[in-house]
Amino acid sequence: MGMEKAIRSGREHRRPYRGWKAVDPMCRNHGGCGCCLKNRLYRTNKQLEKCAFSLKDAAAQEE
């Protein structure tokens, strides 16, 4: 059933976006707004920072 037909027949029950999701489409699921991106990739960024620090420390020990 197509989307338009589902809406006309009353079978479509999607809720409207609320909060920031209604204001900014970049803030929706898997969005690219700065705040959401930072929150979603927090663990990955911490691991990258840890790897970069360990590589820097290993290079300093070799010298």
Secondary structure as the mmCIF struct_conf table of DSSP 4:
data_model
#
loop_
_struct_conf.conf_type_id
_struct_conf.id
_struct_conf.beg_label_comp_id
_struct_conf.beg_label_asym_id
_struct_conf.beg_label_seq_id
_struct_conf.end_label_comp_id
_struct_conf.end_label_asym_id
_struct_conf.end_label_seq_id
HELX_RH_AL_P HELX_RH_AL_P1 MET A 3 SER A 9
TURN_TY1_P TURN_TY1_P1 GLY A 10 GLY A 10
HELX_LH_PP_P HELX_LH_PP_P1 ARG A 14 TYR A 17
TURN_TY1_P TURN_TY1_P2 GLY A 19 GLY A 19
HELX_RH_AL_P HELX_RH_AL_P2 TRP A 20 VAL A 23
HELX_RH_3T_P HELX_RH_3T_P1 PRO A 25 CYS A 27
BEND BEND1 ARG A 28 ARG A 28
TURN_TY1_P TURN_TY1_P3 ASN A 29 HIS A 30
HELX_RH_AL_P HELX_RH_AL_P3 GLY A 34 ARG A 40
TURN_TY1_P TURN_TY1_P4 LEU A 41 LEU A 41
HELX_RH_AL_P HELX_RH_AL_P4 TYR A 42 GLU A 62
#
